Amino acid sequence: MIRKNTILALCALLFSGLVSAQDPHFSQFFASPLTLNPAFTGKFDGIFRLAANHRDQWPSIPKAYVTTSGSVDFSILKNKISEYDVLGIGFSGLSDQSADNALKLNYGSVSLSFHKAMDEEGFNTLGAGLQATYSSMSLDITKLRFEDQLTANGFTGATNEVLTNGKTQNYLDLNAGLLFSGSSNGDNNYYLGASMYHINKPAVGFIDQLWLLTPRFTIHGGYSTPLSDRLSVHTSAIYQMQNQASEMVAGAAVSSNINGSLENPTNVYAGAWIRLNDAIIPYVGLEFNSLRIGVSYDVNTSSLKAATASRGGSEISLIYIQQKAERGKGIPCPRF
């Protein structure tokens, strides 16, 4: 009988021929700005922003999917452009390991964005971003099991399968996005964005002919507003599609300012998101000294819940924004 790990490994190999699965992504999409939309680059109120994310999907199946990302971004040439315009640059990287490390994807990206104020007070801006990525994808065939290896003693034979295109694929990728964000009164915030990844459709594949990596289209938005002196609500949603795979995630969290400070608040977040027809995602977060930590857990509700014991995946996010020494009027920016 073929083991679960073997099935997953075979699925990873099929990726090289079909290229129909979704890109690595996070349930806390709102806490991974540069993997969501290049137009988020530099769009925050502060000196620089650090972000990190880690996801372990389907933990009941050992190391099925483990994804880690990190980024830093900041604005530049502030004295060369209008007061409320933003020119941002960012650097990010991601590592994704599948099927017990049989399939690995690593990439590094450089992002550039420009946001133009649409009114005199800078409350509403329209921005665009570009991102260039160098990717390396590798497949370790020794960690896979094939039918011709099956003997009376298990998978102990040698395979005739050969990676005709080599075990490593390197390629360049281009991504772009648009972002509208603003505020109606300086306290609330709303944003709506769209992005497209793999614009140039890079060719990848380990066996025989190469296949084009299908573009990923994303539409996302969010809204946050105070409910009282100490309570605020934050909502966000995303729809993304790649090849024949798609997902819709929507939800909200309420934050409570437990120390009552406006200059250096300590906020506690609690809420949940829903991935349609797939998972419920409870979320809790803590924000203090410009650092926000978020933790979520996917509770699987799809037909896969029997195999995964409803354990969809754990995820943690960190966002740190270095604040200015003297804070004047802040730029209304998307709040994650």
Buried (B, 14 or more C-beta within 10 A) or exposed (E): EEEEBBBBBBBBBEBBBEBEBBBBBBBBBBBBBBBBBBBBBBBBBBEBBBBBBBBBBBBEBEBBBBBBBBBBBBBEEEEEBEEBBBBBBBBBBBBBBBBBEBBBBBBEBBBBBBBBBEEEEBBBBBBBBBBBBBBEBBBBBEBBBBEEBBEEEEBEBEBEBEBEBEEEBEBEBBBBBBBBBBBEEEEBBBBBBBBBBBBBEBBBBBBEEBBEBBBBBBBBBBBBBBEEEBEBBBBBBBBBBBBEEEBBBBBBBEBBBEEEEEEEBBBBBEBBBBBEEBBBBBBBBBBBEBEBBBBBBBBBBBEBBEBBEBBBBBBBBBBBBEBEEEEEEBBBBBBB
